[in-house]
């Protein structure tokens, strides 16, 4: 366990309370009488249903203890997902309704597939740019400019907030994390703080744009919030990012990274791969806005762009090497001339293989576990208990906190399915809280989960949890800002 990332003002035992509180809250809410049922059978009060909840909680406990027990986070959730759906299948076969459980599983699997393929393409482009030394060159440029760690902290955070509304919070977080890990290689304390800042900034930036997060896409596609209405959340989202960023920046030593000992130059095709990645993002956006098709179609098409370009790089490699050998010989640049002997052909499938598969499999386990619990009726039960027993404001704020433990996609899906009678301001509130609530824990958002894989050993669950109280301040302030700035929208149904 890392101890250097904890502020001396926060006792160790307090860092465990947010996760314990949310697990206890979920257990309390789902233990009541069944109200809403998602599947054909209500399993919320049955032994099978309670066993499934216990398995899910146990799996998440093992995920949270990853850095202590050194078990990859995908293992427990993969097993839990298999057991939960096996229990569902067993109950529905006994009830003579196997088709219903099969259809539910396939639907849940489709939701994961879209997310997985989107993430896989983003990771492939990140790895391709890394192999072409894009991030090494960017690190070298930042060091030559003399940026301090504190400046880098703010630069990557602001860029994450600005880019995520267009490129989505997951892709943006992966890009910024790649820069941070290259610039501050080996400095685990700074990487942890910078990654937390990136996750908070990317989630906050994605909350005021239909393209920034999957949950905002769901609300937009449902026709509940119009495109331009999302921008009412701009200032609350900015507050959500700035408050924890200001506090965390105080604990960063204002020193500069170590100087690079070698010159860094981009490999052939690096700039064109960057342009292809931007074209891929534009294709994904166009698929959704113009063709009303899932954005993953554009991402997979973009993978085809990279494959074609990789083919071009391989075919033209001998001619390129010969030309460069002539140029370097004429210049007398023996260092670059020597480096030509280590050039290997670009292979896009090597970049795919280097994707963080533990992260992708963890996504599968989480989505399938939560989908199974939702099919049993627990998500509907939770939403019904909140909106019936509480007012909409309290329910939306609480669901935002719960989304830090339970993935915000099924939480938002449950709310959209129920369609509670709420004002426009309350629909914007749940959009905001579901988007930024995941920042409270590293496992609470796609950006956080992906960065735990990309910055393995530096950015961890416990490293993020120690700063959850500060992130919670930003969460509370953003909610208060929305309720004050957009007060009139809470009276319009």
URKAJO-V995761 format. One record per residue. N is the residue number from 1. SS is DSSP state (~ for helix, > for strand, _ for the rest). D_FIRST is the distance of its C-alpha to the first C-alpha in Angstrom with 2 decimals. Layout:
n,ss,d_first
N,SS,D_FIRST
N,SS,D_FIRST
//
This chain:
n,ss,d_first
1,_,0.00
2,_,3.78
3,_,6.32
4,_,9.33
5,_,9.96
6,_,10.77
7,_,14.42
8,_,15.57
9,_,18.05
10,_,15.87
11,_,14.82
12,~,11.49
13,~,13.71
14,~,15.58
15,~,12.88
16,~,13.31
17,~,17.07
18,~,17.91
19,~,16.75
20,~,18.31
21,~,21.40
22,~,22.05
23,~,21.78
24,~,24.11
25,~,26.41
26,~,26.80
27,~,27.53
28,~,30.07
29,~,31.85
30,~,32.26
31,_,33.58
32,_,36.83
33,_,40.09
34,_,40.36
35,_,41.82
36,_,41.19
37,_,41.01
38,_,39.96
39,_,41.19
40,_,44.58
41,_,43.23
42,_,41.35
43,_,38.54
44,_,36.57
45,_,38.07
46,_,38.30
47,~,36.35
48,~,35.38
49,~,34.04
50,~,31.98
51,~,30.65
52,~,29.63
53,~,27.75
54,~,25.95
55,~,25.02
56,~,23.75
57,~,21.57
58,~,20.18
59,~,19.49
60,~,17.65
61,~,15.55
62,~,14.54
63,~,13.92
64,~,11.59
65,_,9.60
66,~,9.69
67,~,6.24
68,~,6.37
69,~,10.06
70,_,10.46
71,_,13.52
72,_,14.95
73,~,15.49
74,~,19.24
75,~,19.91
76,~,19.78
77,~,21.62
78,~,24.20
79,~,25.09
80,~,25.15
81,~,27.45
82,~,29.75
83,~,30.06
84,~,30.70
85,~,33.40
86,~,34.86
87,~,35.31
88,~,36.96
89,~,39.19
90,~,40.23
91,~,41.26
92,~,43.16
93,~,44.92
94,~,46.09
95,_,47.33
96,_,49.22
97,_,47.29
98,~,45.24
99,~,46.10
100,~,44.31
101,~,40.92
102,~,41.40
103,~,42.24
104,~,39.20
105,~,36.88
106,~,38.58
107,~,38.35
108,~,34.60
109,~,34.20
110,~,36.26
111,~,33.98
112,~,30.99
113,~,33.14
114,~,34.03
115,~,30.44
116,~,29.35
117,~,32.28
118,~,31.75
119,~,28.13
120,~,29.20
121,~,31.87
122,~,29.64
123,~,27.08
124,~,30.06
125,~,31.45
126,~,28.15
127,~,27.95
128,~,31.65
129,~,31.37
130,~,28.49
131,~,30.70
132,_,33.58
133,_,31.46
134,~,31.75
135,~,28.29
136,~,28.71
137,~,31.99
138,~,30.57
139,~,27.88
140,~,30.72
141,~,32.85
142,~,30.29
143,~,29.77
144,~,33.56
145,~,34.01
146,_,31.90
147,_,29.52
148,>,26.85
149,~,23.24
150,~,24.38
151,~,27.32
152,~,25.30
153,~,23.05
154,~,26.31
155,~,28.12
156,~,25.63
157,~,25.25
158,~,29.03
159,~,29.71
160,~,27.39
161,~,29.29
162,~,32.64
163,~,32.26
164,~,30.60
165,~,33.83
166,~,35.59
167,~,33.17
168,_,31.01
169,~,27.50
170,~,25.86
171,~,27.80
172,~,27.41
173,~,23.63
174,~,23.59
175,~,26.05
176,~,24.36
177,~,20.91
178,~,22.77
179,~,24.27
180,~,21.13
181,~,19.29
182,~,22.55
183,~,23.24
184,_,19.91
185,_,18.93
186,_,16.11
187,_,15.27
188,~,11.86
189,~,12.14
190,~,15.63
191,~,15.13
192,~,12.65
193,~,15.31
194,~,18.13
195,~,16.99
196,~,16.70
197,~,20.12
198,~,21.49
199,~,20.59
200,~,22.18
201,~,25.11
202,~,25.79
203,~,25.80
204,~,27.96
205,~,30.28
206,~,30.69
207,_,31.72
208,_,35.11
209,_,36.28
210,_,37.44
211,_,35.82
212,_,32.48
213,_,30.93
214,~,32.04
215,~,32.53
216,~,34.87
217,~,36.71
218,~,37.22
219,~,38.66
220,~,40.86
221,~,42.11
222,_,43.00
223,_,45.28
224,_,43.91
225,_,42.89
226,_,44.92
227,~,43.54
228,~,44.48
229,~,43.30
230,~,39.62
231,~,40.02
232,~,40.50
233,~,36.71
234,~,36.33
235,~,36.07
236,~,33.78
237,~,31.43
238,~,31.60
239,~,30.76
240,~,27.76
241,~,26.43
242,~,27.64
243,~,26.41
244,~,22.61
245,~,23.32
246,~,25.29
247,~,22.71
248,~,19.79
249,~,22.20
250,~,22.76
251,_,19.28
252,_,19.86
253,_,21.42
254,_,24.79
255,_,24.86
256,>,25.92
257,_,24.28
258,_,25.47
259,_,28.91
260,_,29.64
261,_,31.75
262,_,33.58
263,_,35.59
264,_,34.24
265,_,36.81
266,_,36.64
267,_,37.65
268,_,40.76
269,_,40.49
270,~,37.29
271,~,39.07
272,~,40.86
273,~,37.68
274,~,36.44
275,~,39.80
276,~,39.57
277,~,36.23
278,~,37.86
279,~,40.81
280,~,38.60
281,~,37.14
282,~,40.74
283,~,41.92
284,~,39.34
285,~,40.42
286,~,44.08
287,~,43.69
288,~,42.51
289,~,44.80
290,_,47.95
291,_,47.90
292,_,45.85
293,_,43.85
294,_,40.08
295,~,38.25
296,~,36.77
297,~,40.30
298,~,40.17
299,~,36.77
300,~,38.05
301,~,41.21
302,~,39.16
303,~,37.61
304,~,41.23
305,~,41.80
306,~,39.07
307,~,40.55
308,~,44.00
309,~,42.79
310,~,40.94
311,~,44.26
312,~,46.04
313,~,43.63
314,~,44.14
315,~,47.91
316,_,48.36
317,~,45.95
318,~,48.69
319,~,50.93
320,~,48.15
321,~,47.17
322,~,50.83
323,~,51.37
324,~,48.36
325,~,49.44
326,~,52.82
327,~,51.45
328,~,49.00
329,~,51.79
330,~,54.13
331,~,51.59
332,_,50.66
333,_,46.95
334,~,46.06
335,~,42.30
336,~,42.42
337,~,45.13
338,~,42.97
339,~,40.12
340,~,42.52
341,~,42.38
342,~,38.75
343,_,39.41
344,_,38.69
345,_,40.03
346,_,37.93
347,_,37.03
348,~,35.81
349,~,34.77
350,~,32.34
351,~,30.75
352,~,30.67
353,~,29.11
354,_,26.25
355,_,25.33
356,_,21.89
357,~,23.23
358,~,20.05
359,~,20.16
360,~,23.88
361,~,23.66
362,~,21.03
363,~,23.64
364,~,26.28
365,~,24.54
366,~,23.83
367,~,27.36
368,~,29.04
369,~,27.27
370,~,28.12
371,~,31.53
372,~,32.25
373,~,31.37
374,~,33.50
375,~,36.33
376,~,36.21
377,_,36.80
378,~,33.57
379,~,33.17
380,~,36.83
381,~,36.54
382,~,33.68
383,~,35.61
384,~,38.83
385,~,37.37
386,~,36.03
387,~,39.16
388,~,41.63
389,~,40.11
390,_,38.85
391,_,40.20
392,~,39.18
393,~,37.30
394,~,35.00
395,~,34.58
396,~,33.66
397,~,31.11
398,~,29.52
399,~,29.54
400,~,27.71
401,~,24.88
402,~,25.01
403,_,24.87
404,_,21.21
405,_,20.66
406,_,23.87
407,_,24.83
408,~,27.32
409,~,29.88
410,~,30.97
411,~,30.77
412,~,33.16
413,~,35.21
414,~,35.71
415,~,36.89
416,~,39.23
417,~,40.60
418,~,41.41
419,_,42.92
420,_,42.86
421,_,45.53
422,_,43.78
423,_,44.93
424,~,44.12
425,~,41.79
426,~,39.80
427,~,39.50
428,~,38.16
429,~,35.77
430,~,34.25
431,~,34.12
432,~,32.17
433,~,29.78
434,~,29.08
435,~,28.43
436,~,26.16
437,~,24.65
438,~,22.31
439,~,20.57
440,~,19.07
441,_,16.34
442,~,15.15
443,~,16.88
444,~,19.90
445,_,21.78
446,~,22.74
447,~,21.64
448,~,18.06
449,~,17.86
450,~,19.60
451,~,17.40
452,~,14.20
453,~,16.29
454,~,17.89
455,_,14.97
456,_,12.65
457,_,9.47
458,_,10.32
459,_,11.09
460,_,8.87
461,~,9.81
462,~,7.56
463,~,8.36
464,~,11.88
465,~,12.05
466,_,11.72
467,_,14.88
468,~,16.68
469,~,19.08
470,~,20.37
471,~,20.77
472,~,22.58
473,~,24.98
474,~,25.93
475,~,26.43
476,~,28.73
477,~,30.58
478,~,31.26
479,~,32.70
480,~,34.84
481,~,36.04
482,~,37.13
483,~,38.96
484,~,40.73
485,~,41.60
486,_,42.65
487,~,44.06
488,~,47.33
489,~,45.71
490,~,44.58
491,~,48.26
492,_,49.21
493,_,49.05
//
